[in-house]
Amino acid sequence: MKKIFLLFLVFLTSSFAFTEINPHVVLEDLKNGNMEKYKQDNLNTIDTSSLISRGIITNESELTRDIPETINIANIKKSLTCSFVGDDWTATIYNINAQSGIVTCMVAKKGDLYNPIGLFDTYYPNIQKAFALDLKKAEEENRDLIHSVNNQFKPLQDKVNDIYQSTKYAQNKEYLTIPELLTAAVLTDTDIIDYEATSSTNKLQLKENFVSKYYDNSSNQFIDNREYILTDAENLFSVYTGLSDISMMYLILLVAFFGIWGIGNKVAAHFTSKVEDKQNHEKVSPYTFGIVAGILLFFPTGFSEKITNENGQTVAQYDIMKTQYQEFEKTGYYMFTDWANDAAKVIIDAEINSIIEKAGIGTSDQIVQTAAGFEQYQKLAGFTNTIWDICKDDIYNYNGLFDSDQKHQYSIDPNQPFPTSEKWAYVNSKIKGNTSTLYYSVKDGEIKNNASYNSNIVSKTNTNNPLDNYYPEYSLSACGKNYYNHQTNYEKYRDYEESLYDLNMQGANSVNKIPMLEGIIKFQYELYRDWGYLAVLGLPVSKMQTEFIGGLYKTKRSEVLEKLNNEVKKDSMGSHMIMSSIPYLFVPGAGTVFQVISENGGKVGAMIGGGGAAPTGIGAIFGAIAGGVVGTAGGSAIGMWFAYETSKTILALSPIIGIIIIGLLRFVIIIIKIFSFHFASLFMMPIMFARENIQAISRFTMKIFATMLELPIFVLSVWLAITASSLIHTIGDIFGKKIIIGMLENNDLQYEGVENSTWTLGLANGEWLAKLKIYVFDGFIEIAIAVFSIIIIYKIIVTLHSTLFEVIEVQGSREIDNAIESMKNESTGWGSRI
């Protein structure tokens, strides 16, 4: 609401000229802190036709300007200008976008400088060309570095290629992953699975056009994904063919019964309505259409599958019912499986590329982009610095922009004196007593001298037409905008410079990292080869565990968190570690670790002490006594340390385990739904005789469609859960430390005025005890964030499916979906008993 109100005020103040602004109102706004509305000029852009019709320019070609290709200060002063407008007008540079070559001009009536009528853009092709991102030049200048990096990456690229090529040994055959095999099995798809061979060998067998083997280079053996399916497929086919066989007789009886009943009911209702002279509101057409649709969809199109030899002779035959509805099912599930596979590939590629970049191992593309960006922003920073020098040294009386207290008159930024809007300059000139109300004046204002104007303007002036009728070459706000553009350009230039330095120095750092990356790539892409879209469940291992261990790279979050932790621990003399670890004892299992170690500390110490003296005699006895004393004393401390480290590790790895377990449960639920609906379709033919047959068929179809949609949604939900968990830690950990630092600083300030008291046990004024409580609170924050990251993983993976179904108004299978909730409740009780 505040933003909307401010925008409304801005609109009101932009609807009249600057000179109509009442200084008394401005002073009142300043008193009330309501100055935001003066920070935007809201000047309209004047179209080309209006510029010409009003005599500001004579033709459109004037808006495209020339400047020599060498962009230096001399050429900028000579060519960069807005002072080409008609004699009745004056214009000044209002803004410069060097990357696009656009220079925006502010225009006003000659002599009415404080009531600009609007803006118009001019285009400098050579400026755009000079500051364009030159990728080709960057590639040529860094050819040696790119060659070195390509050689460095060759093992990684070879590893990925080997994994992909391992499935291509069989020409013209489609490779199937384990989820694809499982889906084909639960759909009893005889187009993919050879039922007769499967039944005879008690092992899943595929038709000629499909293959599930790949060649493993590490073991020099062929590995077959069918081995993971075991004998379940054969059982599924046996049950399905049996049900097909016995169902046909019952379905025929049901069709006859419901057919006679339904048709007879409709005829009787129609006849009765005629006899009783009543109008029958039930429409026969939709019902008839539903029967026809039911016959086309659910009536068997085949009852048997023939097995032929190479000569085309039938050698075996088995009964299995096929319908057009099942063909729709199979096509849909396979299409959405491909969608899920493609989505998983995109996500895996992006995450692996991110890991490589974080590891500081630059790619050739990154080198080209970084080198080109470095040169671009080096030039841009030089350009904006030149404009700054022109503003400061040539256009304005720089010292005059400060008041007697050396504060900026037109800017609230203590680092630079220029405003970023003309309206802000004008209102400040009215409310500050020592500013000039005619700041665009050589005699009475802030303009330095005649050289502040374009030579074209100076030539027009005389006694009746003084310089004060014209704008200088650069407006005050143009100089202010340029300052902030320069800050941005310079920061990016330094960032690119640092990145380019790291890329040039990466050879020494990559010796140990390349094998690590090779291992991660091998794991993740082999998982994708074998398990298809289910490989997204491997990303927590590739990404989250890698970040937790920290051997490959340290994230910026880790660096910031480490600095904050050091600040929190400052002056704690070890008490922070002890007190902040206390909440970790509430983590399940940590208390047991602490108890076992602390209780057995004396025994372990005695054993070590006795063994360290002599095999027998007094030395062994005294060694055992000394070891027992030390072990007992240190047992609690060691137990605390072990419990803390155990809890910390559990909480760090729990999101990884949570994503894998919850994700697997979600996948199993999806497969069970596919399996359930497929087998249920065997008994769906009588549905066509239901009173609302079209709606019944539609509802059943939409449930199957929702299940199809769950396949790509599953991939998305897992990735979102990983990203959300990372985001929670990125924000929560750092924010939590900031809160603790604030509490410690406030604690220091608050206890400065508190005198010492007896209850503090001589510990100054109680400040130290208060710090210990804050350290405990720090531990609770860490645990709360870790636990919440696990909860959010569960919520995203489980509830995203149902949420999306609600959005598209498709009803999922709530009872089956709620199975995970039941499993969670059962596992909670089981875990607490453990």
C-alpha positions in Angstrom: 0.0 0.0 0.0 2.9 2.4 0.8 4.4 1.9 -2.7 1.0 2.5 -4.4 0.6 5.7 -2.3 4.1 6.9 -3.3 3.4 6.2 -7.0 0.2 8.2 -6.7 2.1 11.1 -5.2 4.8 10.8 -7.9 2.0 11.0 -10.5 0.5 14.1 -8.9 3.8 15.9 -8.6 4.8 15.0 -12.2 1.6 16.5 -13.6 2.8 20.1 -13.3 6.0 22.1 -14.0 8.9 22.2 -11.5 8.3 25.9 -11.0 4.8 25.3 -9.8 6.1 23.2 -6.8 5.4 25.2 -3.6 8.5 25.5 -1.4 6.3 25.5 1.7 4.9 22.2 0.7 8.4 20.8 0.2 9.5 22.0 3.6 6.5 20.3 5.1 7.3 17.1 3.2 10.9 17.3 4.4 9.7 17.6 8.0 7.4 14.6 7.6 9.9 12.5 5.8 7.8 12.5 2.6 10.5 13.4 0.1 10.4 10.2 -2.0 8.0 11.8 -4.6 10.7 14.3 -5.6 13.3 11.6 -6.5 11.7 10.8 -9.9 11.3 13.2 -12.7 8.6 11.2 -14.6 9.3 13.1 -17.8 7.6 11.8 -20.8 9.4 10.6 -23.9 8.6 12.8 -27.0 8.0 10.9 -30.2 9.8 11.7 -33.4 6.9 13.3 -35.2 6.3 15.7 -32.3 10.0 16.6 -32.2 9.8 17.6 -35.9 6.4 19.3 -35.7 7.4 21.4 -32.7 10.7 22.4 -34.4 13.0 20.7 -31.9 14.6 18.8 -34.8 14.2 19.2 -38.5 14.3 15.5 -39.5 14.6 12.1 -38.0 18.2 11.6 -39.3 19.4 14.1 -36.6 18.7 11.5 -33.9 21.5 9.2 -35.2 24.8 10.8 -34.3 28.4 10.3 -35.2 31.4 10.0 -33.0 34.9 8.7 -34.0 35.5 5.0 -33.3 38.2 6.0 -30.8 36.2 6.9 -27.7 38.5 9.3 -25.8 37.8 12.4 -23.8 38.5 14.7 -26.7 36.1 12.9 -29.0 33.5 12.7 -26.2 33.6 16.5 -25.6 33.4 17.2 -29.4 30.7 14.7 -30.5 28.5 13.8 -27.5 25.9 16.5 -27.3 22.2 17.4 -27.3 22.8 21.0 -28.4 21.7 20.5 -32.0 18.0 21.4 -31.3 16.1 24.3 -32.9 16.8 27.9 -32.0 13.7 28.2 -29.7 14.8 25.2 -27.7 17.6 24.1 -25.4 18.6 20.5 -24.6 21.1 18.7 -22.3 22.4 15.2 -21.8 20.1 13.5 -19.3 21.4 9.9 -19.3 23.9 7.7 -21.2 23.5 4.0 -21.9 26.9 3.2 -23.5 26.1 -0.5 -24.1 23.1 0.4 -26.3 24.7 3.6 -27.7 21.7 5.6 -26.5 22.1 9.2 -25.2 18.9 10.6 -23.7 18.3 14.3 -24.0 16.2 16.6 -21.8 14.6 19.4 -23.7 13.0 22.7 -22.6 12.0 26.0 -24.1 14.9 28.4 -24.3 15.0 30.5 -21.2 12.7 28.1 -19.2 15.3 25.6 -18.0 13.4 24.6 -14.9 10.3 23.4 -16.7 11.6 20.7 -19.1 8.9 19.4 -21.4 10.2 15.9 -21.9 13.0 13.5 -23.2 14.1 12.1 -26.5 16.8 9.5 -27.4 19.7 9.8 -29.8 21.7 6.9 -31.1 25.5 6.6 -31.5 26.4 3.4 -33.4 30.1 3.8 -32.7 29.5 4.0 -29.0 27.4 0.8 -29.1 30.1 -0.9 -31.2 32.9 0.2 -28.8 31.2 -1.2 -25.7 29.7 -4.4 -27.2 30.6 -7.8 -25.8 33.3 -9.1 -28.2 33.3 -12.9 -27.8 35.3 -13.6 -30.9 38.1 -11.4 -29.8 38.1 -12.9 -26.4 38.3 -16.4 -27.9 41.2 -15.5 -30.1 43.2 -13.8 -27.3 42.7 -16.7 -24.9 43.3 -19.5 -27.4 46.1 -21.1 -25.4 44.2 -21.0 -22.1 41.1 -22.5 -23.8 43.3 -25.3 -25.3 44.7 -26.0 -21.9 41.3 -26.1 -20.3 39.9 -28.4 -23.0 42.7 -30.8 -22.4 42.0 -30.6 -18.7 38.3 -31.3 -19.2 38.9 -34.2 -21.7 38.8 -36.9 -19.0 35.4 -35.5 -17.8 34.0 -35.3 -21.3 35.3 -38.8 -22.1 33.7 -40.2 -19.0 30.3 -38.7 -20.0 30.7 -39.9 -23.6 31.7 -43.4 -22.5 28.5 -43.6 -20.3 26.3 -42.5 -23.1 28.0 -44.7 -25.7 27.7 -47.8 -23.4 24.1 -48.1 -24.4 24.6 -47.8 -28.1 26.3 -51.1 -28.8 23.0 -52.5 -30.2 22.0 -50.8 -33.5 18.4 -49.7 -34.1 17.3 -50.9 -30.6 15.7 -48.7 -28.0 17.5 -48.8 -24.6 15.3 -49.0 -21.6 16.1 -47.8 -18.1 15.0 -49.7 -14.9 11.9 -47.4 -14.4 10.9 -47.8 -18.0 11.2 -51.6 -17.7 9.2 -51.5 -14.5 6.5 -49.3 -16.2 6.3 -51.7 -19.1 6.0 -54.6 -16.7 3.2 -53.2 -14.6 1.4 -52.2 -17.9 1.8 -55.8 -19.1 3.0 -54.3 -22.4 3.5 -57.2 -24.9 4.8 -54.8 -27.4 8.0 -54.5 -25.3 8.0 -57.6 -23.1 8.2 -61.1 -24.6 5.7 -62.9 -22.3 6.2 -66.4 -23.6 10.0 -66.2 -23.1 9.6 -64.5 -19.8 7.3 -67.2 -18.6 9.5 -70.0 -19.9 12.8 -68.7 -18.5 11.4 -67.2 -15.3 13.3 -64.0 -16.3 12.2 -60.8 -17.9 12.7 -61.0 -21.7 12.3 -58.2 -24.2 11.1 -58.1 -27.8 13.6 -57.7 -30.6 13.3 -53.9 -30.9 14.3 -53.2 -27.3 17.4 -53.7 -25.2 18.3 -53.2 -21.5 22.0 -54.0 -21.5 24.9 -51.6 -21.4 28.7 -52.2 -21.6 30.5 -51.3 -18.4 34.1 -50.1 -19.2 35.3 -50.4 -15.6 34.5 -54.1 -15.4 34.6 -54.9 -19.2 31.3 -56.7 -18.9 27.7 -56.3 -20.1 25.3 -55.4 -17.3 21.6 -55.9 -17.8 18.9 -53.7 -16.1 16.5 -56.7 -16.4 18.3 -58.3 -13.5 16.9 -55.7 -11.1 13.3 -56.6 -12.0 13.6 -60.2 -10.9 10.5 -62.4 -11.5 7.8 -59.8 -10.7 7.1 -59.2 -14.4 6.4 -62.9 -15.0 4.0 -62.9 -12.1 2.2 -59.8 -13.3 1.7 -61.2 -16.8 0.5 -64.5 -15.3 -2.1 -62.8 -13.2 -3.1 -60.4 -16.0 -3.6 -63.1 -18.6 -5.5 -65.2 -16.1 -7.8 -62.3 -15.2 -8.2 -61.6 -18.9 -9.3 -65.1 -19.6 -11.9 -65.4 -16.7 -13.1 -61.8 -17.0 -14.3 -62.2 -20.6 -17.2 -64.6 -19.6 -18.3 -62.4 -16.8 -18.0 -59.2 -18.9 -20.2 -60.7 -21.6 -22.8 -61.5 -19.0 -22.6 -58.1 -17.4 -22.8 -56.4 -20.9 -25.9 -58.5 -21.7 -27.5 -57.7 -18.3 -26.7 -54.0 -18.2 -27.4 -53.7 -22.0 -30.9 -55.2 -21.6 -31.5 -53.3 -18.3 -30.2 -50.0 -19.6 -31.9 -50.1 -23.0 -35.1 -51.5 -21.5 -35.2 -48.8 -18.8 -34.8 -46.1 -21.4 -37.5 -47.6 -23.7 -39.9 -48.0 -20.7 -39.3 -44.5 -19.5 -39.9 -43.1 -23.0 -43.1 -45.2 -23.4 -44.4 -44.3 -19.9 -43.9 -40.6 -20.6 -45.9 -40.9 -23.8 -48.8 -42.9 -22.2 -49.0 -40.5 -19.2 -48.5 -37.5 -21.5 -45.5 -36.3 -19.4 -42.4 -34.7 -20.7 -39.3 -36.9 -20.3 -36.3 -34.6 -19.4 -33.7 -37.4 -19.6 -31.8 -37.0 -22.9 -31.0 -40.2 -24.7 -28.2 -38.8 -26.9 -25.5 -38.3 -24.2 -26.2 -41.7 -22.7 -26.0 -43.4 -26.2 -22.8 -41.6 -26.9 -21.4 -42.9 -23.6 -22.3 -46.5 -24.6 -20.6 -46.1 -28.0 -17.5 -44.5 -26.4 -17.4 -47.4 -23.8 -17.5 -50.0 -26.5 -14.8 -48.3 -28.5 -12.6 -47.8 -25.5 -13.1 -50.9 -23.3 -14.3 -53.6 -25.6 -11.4 -56.1 -26.3 -9.7 -55.6 -29.7 -7.7 -58.8 -29.2 -7.9 -61.9 -27.1 -4.6 -63.6 -27.9 -0.9 -63.0 -28.6 0.8 -65.2 -31.2 4.4 -66.2 -31.1 6.0 -66.7 -34.5 9.3 -68.2 -35.6 11.7 -66.7 -38.1 9.7 -68.3 -40.9 6.5 -66.6 -39.8 4.9 -69.8 -38.4 2.9 -69.6 -35.2 4.7 -71.6 -32.5 2.8 -70.5 -29.4 -0.2 -68.6 -28.4 -1.6 -67.2 -25.2 -4.7 -65.4 -24.1 -4.5 -61.7 -23.1 -7.2 -59.0 -23.4 -6.3 -55.8 -25.1 -8.4 -52.6 -25.4 -8.0 -49.2 -27.1 -8.1 -47.7 -23.6 -5.0 -49.6 -22.6 -3.2 -48.4 -25.7 -4.1 -44.8 -24.7 -2.7 -45.6 -21.2 0.6 -47.0 -22.5 1.1 -44.1 -25.0 0.5 -41.6 -22.2 2.7 -43.2 -19.6 5.6 -43.6 -22.1 5.3 -40.0 -23.3 5.3 -38.6 -19.8 8.2 -40.9 -18.8 10.2 -39.4 -21.7 9.2 -36.0 -20.4 10.4 -36.9 -16.9 13.7 -38.3 -18.4 14.3 -35.1 -20.4 13.5 -32.9 -17.4 15.9 -34.9 -15.2 18.7 -34.6 -17.8 18.3 -30.8 -17.9 18.4 -30.6 -14.1 21.3 -33.0 -13.7 23.4 -31.2 -16.4 22.7 -27.8 -14.7 23.6 -29.0 -11.2 26.8 -30.8 -12.5 27.9 -27.6 -14.4 27.2 -25.6 -11.2 29.4 -28.0 -9.2 32.2 -27.6 -11.8 32.0 -23.8 -11.7 32.0 -23.7 -7.9 35.0 -26.0 -7.9 36.9 -23.2 -9.8 37.4 -25.4 -12.8 36.5 -23.0 -15.7 35.2 -24.3 -19.0 36.2 -22.9 -22.4 32.8 -21.1 -22.7 33.3 -19.5 -19.2 36.8 -18.3 -20.2 35.4 -16.6 -23.4 32.5 -15.0 -21.5 34.7 -13.9 -18.6 37.5 -12.5 -20.8 34.9 -10.6 -23.0 33.1 -9.3 -19.9 36.4 -8.2 -18.3 37.3 -6.1 -21.4 33.8 -4.7 -21.8 33.5 -3.5 -18.3 37.0 -2.2 -18.2 36.1 0.0 -21.2 32.7 0.9 -19.6 34.4 1.9 -16.3 36.9 4.0 -18.2 34.1 5.7 -20.1 32.0 6.5 -17.0 35.1 7.7 -15.3 35.8 10.1 -18.2 32.2 11.5 -18.0 32.7 12.0 -14.3 35.9 14.0 -14.9 34.0 16.1 -17.4 31.2 16.8 -15.0 33.5 17.6 -12.1 36.3 19.5 -13.9 34.7 21.1 -17.0 31.0 21.6 -16.5 30.2 22.4 -12.8 31.9 24.4 -10.1 32.6 21.3 -8.0 33.3 23.3 -4.8 30.1 25.2 -5.2 28.1 22.0 -4.8 29.0 21.9 -1.1 27.6 24.2 1.6 29.4 25.9 4.4 29.3 22.7 6.5 30.9 20.8 3.6 27.6 18.9 3.0 26.3 18.3 -0.5 23.6 20.7 -1.5 21.9 18.6 -4.1 22.6 15.1 -3.0 21.9 13.0 0.1 24.8 10.7 -0.8 27.9 11.6 1.2 30.2 10.2 -1.5 29.1 12.4 -4.4 27.4 15.8 -4.8 25.1 15.4 -7.8 21.4 14.5 -7.7 19.9 11.7 -9.8 16.7 13.7 -10.7 16.1 17.3 -11.9 13.2 17.6 -9.6 15.3 16.8 -6.6 17.8 19.5 -7.6 15.1 22.1 -8.1 13.3 21.5 -4.7 16.6 21.6 -2.9 17.5 24.8 -4.5 14.3 26.3 -3.1 14.4 25.0 0.5 18.1 25.4 1.3 19.1 28.9 2.0 22.7 28.8 0.7 21.9 27.2 -2.7 21.3 29.0 -5.9 17.8 29.1 -7.3 19.4 29.5 -10.7 21.8 26.6 -10.6 22.0 26.4 -14.4 23.7 29.8 -14.6 27.3 30.8 -15.1 26.9 34.0 -13.2 24.6 33.1 -10.3 24.6 29.3 -10.4 26.8 26.2 -10.4 28.0 26.3 -14.0 31.8 26.7 -14.2 32.3 28.9 -17.3 31.5 29.3 -21.0 33.4 26.0 -21.7 30.6 24.2 -20.0 28.5 24.8 -23.1 28.7 23.4 -26.6 30.4 25.8 -29.0 27.2 25.8 -31.1 25.4 27.4 -28.1 28.1 30.0 -27.4 27.9 31.2 -30.9 24.2 32.0 -30.5 24.6 34.1 -27.4 24.5 37.9 -27.2 23.3 40.7 -24.9 19.7 39.8 -25.5 20.3 36.1 -25.6 22.6 35.2 -22.6 24.0 31.8 -21.8 21.6 31.5 -18.9 18.9 30.8 -21.5 20.6 27.5 -22.3 21.4 24.2 -20.6 25.1 23.2 -20.2 26.3 20.1 -22.0 25.5 17.8 -19.1 22.6 18.1 -16.7 23.1 17.8 -12.9 21.2 14.5 -12.9 23.2 13.1 -15.8 26.3 13.4 -13.7 24.5 11.8 -10.7 23.3 8.9 -12.8 26.8 8.5 -14.3 28.3 8.2 -10.8 26.2 5.2 -10.0 26.7 3.7 -13.4 30.4 4.0 -12.8 30.1 2.2 -9.4 28.3 -0.7 -11.1 30.7 -0.9 -14.0 33.8 -0.8 -11.7 32.4 -3.5 -9.4 31.7 -5.8 -12.4 35.1 -5.0 -13.8 36.8 -6.1 -10.6 34.6 -9.2 -10.3 35.5 -10.2 -13.9 39.2 -9.4 -13.2 39.2 -11.7 -10.1 37.4 -14.4 -12.1 39.7 -14.1 -15.0 42.7 -14.4 -12.7 41.3 -17.5 -11.1 40.7 -19.0 -14.6 44.3 -18.3 -15.5 45.6 -19.9 -12.3 43.3 -22.9 -12.2 45.9 -25.3 -13.6 47.6 -25.7 -10.2 44.3 -26.0 -8.3 42.7 -28.5 -10.6 45.2 -31.4 -10.2 43.3 -32.9 -7.3 39.8 -31.6 -8.2 39.6 -33.2 -11.6 39.6 -36.8 -10.2 36.9 -35.7 -7.6 34.8 -34.2 -10.4 35.3 -37.3 -12.5 34.0 -39.5 -9.7 30.9 -37.3 -9.2 30.2 -37.3 -12.9 30.6 -41.0 -13.2 28.2 -41.6 -10.3 25.5 -39.2 -11.4 25.5 -40.0 -15.1 25.7 -43.8 -14.6 22.8 -43.4 -12.3 20.9 -41.6 -15.0 21.8 -44.3 -17.5 20.5 -47.1 -15.3 17.6 -45.4 -13.5 16.5 -42.6 -15.9 14.5 -39.8 -14.2 14.9 -41.5 -10.8 18.6 -40.3 -11.0 17.5 -36.9 -9.6 17.5 -38.7 -6.2 21.3 -38.9 -6.6 21.7 -35.2 -6.7 21.7 -34.9 -2.9 24.8 -37.1 -2.9 26.5 -35.2 -5.7 25.5 -31.7 -4.5 24.6 -31.6 -0.8 27.1 -34.1 0.5 29.8 -32.5 -1.6 29.1 -29.1 0.0 28.9 -30.7 3.5 32.3 -32.3 3.2 33.8 -29.3 1.5 36.8 -31.1 -0.1 36.0 -29.9 -3.6 35.0 -26.4 -2.9 33.7 -24.0 -0.3 30.5 -22.1 -1.1 30.3 -18.3 -0.5 27.7 -19.2 2.2 30.3 -21.3 4.0 32.9 -18.4 3.8 30.4 -15.9 5.2 29.1 -18.3 7.8 32.7 -19.0 8.9 33.3 -15.3 9.4 30.1 -14.8 11.3 30.9 -17.9 13.5 34.3 -16.5 14.4 32.6 -13.2 15.3 30.1 -15.0 17.5 32.9 -17.0 19.2 35.0 -14.0 19.8 36.1 -13.6 23.5 34.1 -16.8 24.4 37.2 -18.7 25.6 35.7 -22.0 24.4 32.4 -21.6 26.2 30.6 -21.1 22.9 31.4 -24.6 21.7 30.2 -26.1 25.0 27.0 -24.1 25.5 25.9 -24.1 21.8 26.4 -27.9 21.7 23.9 -28.5 24.6 20.8 -28.3 22.4 22.3 -30.9 20.1 21.8 -33.5 22.9 18.1 -33.2 22.2 18.7 -34.7 18.8 17.6 -38.4 18.8 20.5 -40.6 19.5 22.9 -37.9 20.7 22.0 -38.5 24.4 22.8 -42.1 24.1 26.2 -41.3 22.6 27.0 -38.9 25.4 25.8 -41.4 28.0 27.8 -44.4 26.7 31.1 -42.4 26.3 30.9 -40.5 29.6 30.0 -43.7 31.5 32.8 -45.7 30.0 35.4 -42.9 30.0 36.9 -44.2 33.3 37.1 -47.8 32.0 38.8 -46.9 28.8 41.3 -44.6 30.7 42.1 -47.4 33.1 42.7 -49.8 30.3 45.0 -47.4 28.5 46.8 -46.4 31.7 47.4 -50.1 32.8 48.6 -51.1 29.4 51.0 -48.2 29.2 53.0 -49.0 32.3 54.1 -52.6 32.5 52.5 -56.1 31.9 52.3 -56.7 35.6 53.2 -55.1 39.0 52.8 -51.8 40.8 53.3 -49.7 37.6 50.2 -51.3 36.0 48.1 -50.7 39.1 49.1 -47.0 39.4 48.8 -46.6 35.6 45.3 -48.0 35.8 44.3 -45.7 38.7 45.7 -42.6 37.0 44.1 -43.5 33.7 40.8 -44.2 35.4 40.9 -40.8 37.1 41.7 -38.9 33.9 39.2 -41.0 31.9 36.4 -40.4 34.3 37.1 -36.6 34.5 37.4 -36.3 30.7 34.6 -38.8 29.9 31.9 -36.2 30.1 33.8 -33.7 28.0 34.6 -36.3 25.4 31.0 -37.6 25.5 29.7 -34.0 25.0 32.1 -33.6 22.0 31.2 -36.9 20.4 27.4 -36.3 21.0 27.8 -32.8 19.4 29.7 -34.1 16.4 27.3 -37.0 16.0 24.2 -34.8 16.1 25.8 -32.2 13.8 26.5 -35.0 11.2 23.0 -36.5 11.6 21.4 -33.1 11.0 23.7 -32.3 8.0 23.1 -35.6 6.3 19.4 -36.0 7.2 18.2 -33.8 4.2 20.2 -36.1 1.9 18.6 -39.2 3.4 15.2 -37.6 3.6 15.2 -36.7 -0.1 16.2 -40.2 -1.1 13.8 -42.1 1.2 10.8 -39.8 0.7 11.5 -39.6 -3.0 11.7 -43.4 -3.3 8.4 -43.7 -1.5 6.8 -41.2 -3.8 8.1 -43.1 -6.8 6.8 -46.4 -5.5 3.4 -44.8 -4.9 3.3 -43.6 -8.5 4.2 -47.1 -9.8 1.5 -48.6 -7.6 -1.1 -46.2 -9.0 -0.1 -47.0 -12.6 -0.3 -50.7 -11.7 -3.6 -50.4 -9.9 -5.4 -48.3 -12.6 -4.1 -50.6 -15.4 -5.5 -53.7 -13.8 -8.7 -51.9 -12.8 -9.3 -51.1 -16.5 -9.9 -54.8 -17.0 -13.2 -54.4 -15.2 -14.2 -51.0 -16.5 -16.4 -52.1 -19.5 -19.7 -52.1 -17.5 -19.0 -48.4 -16.7 -20.6 -47.5 -20.0 -24.0 -48.6 -18.7 -23.9 -46.2 -15.7 -26.5 -43.5 -15.6 -23.8 -40.8 -16.0 -21.6 -42.9 -18.2 -19.7 -40.1 -19.9 -18.9 -38.4 -16.5 -17.8 -41.8 -15.1 -15.5 -42.5 -18.0 -14.2 -38.9 -17.8 -13.4 -39.1 -14.1 -11.5 -42.4 -14.5 -9.6 -41.0 -17.4 -8.6 -37.8 -15.5 -7.3 -39.9 -12.6 -5.1 -41.8 -15.1 -4.0 -38.5 -16.7 -3.2 -37.1 -13.2 -1.0 -40.2 -12.6 0.8 -39.6 -15.9 1.5 -36.0 -15.0 3.0 -37.2 -11.7 6.1 -38.5 -13.5 7.5 -35.2 -14.6 6.1 -33.5 -11.4 8.1 -36.1 -9.4 11.3 -34.9 -11.0 10.4 -31.3 -10.4 9.4 -31.8 -6.8 12.7 -33.6 -5.9 14.8 -30.8 -7.5 12.6 -28.1 -5.7 13.1 -30.0 -2.4 16.9 -30.0 -2.9 16.9 -26.3 -3.9 14.6 -25.3 -1.0 16.7 -27.1 1.6 19.8 -25.3 0.2 18.0 -22.0 0.3 16.8 -22.5 3.9 20.4 -23.1 5.0 21.8 -20.2 2.9 19.3 -17.7 4.4 18.6 -19.3 7.7 22.1 -20.0 8.9 23.5 -16.6 8.0 20.4 -14.8 9.3 20.5 -16.8 12.5 24.2 -15.8 13.1 23.3 -12.2 12.5 20.6 -12.4 15.2 23.1 -13.9 17.6 25.6 -11.2 16.9 22.9 -8.6 17.4 22.0 -10.2 20.8 25.7 -10.3 21.9 26.2 -6.6 20.9 23.0 -5.6 22.7 24.1 -7.7 25.7 27.4 -5.8 25.9 25.6 -2.4 25.7 22.9 -3.3 28.2 25.3 -4.6 30.9 27.6 -1.6 30.8 25.3 0.2 33.3 24.6 -2.8 35.5 26.6 -3.1 38.8 28.1 -6.3 40.1 25.8 -8.4 42.3 26.3 -11.4 44.5 24.2 -13.8 42.4 26.7 -13.5 39.6 29.2 -15.5 41.7 31.8 -12.8 41.1 31.6 -12.9 37.3 31.6 -9.2 36.7 28.1 -7.9 36.4 26.3 -11.0 35.0 27.3 -10.2 31.4 29.2 -13.5 31.1 26.3 -15.7 32.2 24.0 -13.8 29.8 26.4 -14.6 27.0 26.3 -18.3 27.9 22.5 -18.3 27.5 22.8 -16.6 24.1 25.3 -19.3 23.1 22.7 -22.0 24.0 20.1 -20.1 21.9 22.6 -20.2 19.0 22.6 -24.0 19.1 18.8 -24.1 19.1 18.7 -21.9 16.0 21.0 -24.2 14.2 19.0 -27.2 15.1 15.6 -25.5 14.2 16.9 -24.6 10.7 18.2 -28.1 10.1 15.0 -29.7 11.2 12.8 -27.3 9.2 14.9 -28.1 6.0 13.9 -31.8 6.4 10.2 -30.9 7.0 10.2 -28.7 3.9 11.7 -31.5 1.8 8.8 -33.8 2.9 6.2 -31.2 2.3 7.4 -30.3 -1.2 7.8 -33.9 -2.5 4.6 -35.1 -1.0 2.2 -32.1 -1.4 3.4 -30.6 -4.7 1.6 -33.3 -6.6 -1.8 -32.7 -4.9 -1.3 -28.9 -5.1 -0.8 -28.9 -8.8 -3.7 -31.2 -9.3 -5.9 -28.7 -7.4 -4.6 -25.9 -9.6 -5.5 -27.7 -12.9 -8.7 -29.1 -11.3 -7.7 -32.7 -11.7 -8.4 -35.0 -8.8 -5.6 -37.3 -7.8 -5.9 -40.6 -5.8 -6.0 -39.1 -2.4 -6.3 -42.4 -0.5 -3.2 -43.9 -2.2 -1.3 -40.6 -1.9 -2.0 -40.5 1.8 0.0 -43.8 2.2 3.2 -41.8 2.6 1.6 -39.8 5.5 0.7 -43.1 7.1 4.2 -44.4 6.6 5.6 -41.2 8.1 3.4 -41.6 11.2 4.4 -45.3 11.6 8.1 -44.6 11.1 7.9 -41.7 13.7 6.7 -44.2 16.3 9.2 -46.8 15.2 12.1 -44.3 15.3 11.2 -43.1 18.8 11.2 -46.7 20.0 14.7 -47.1 18.5 
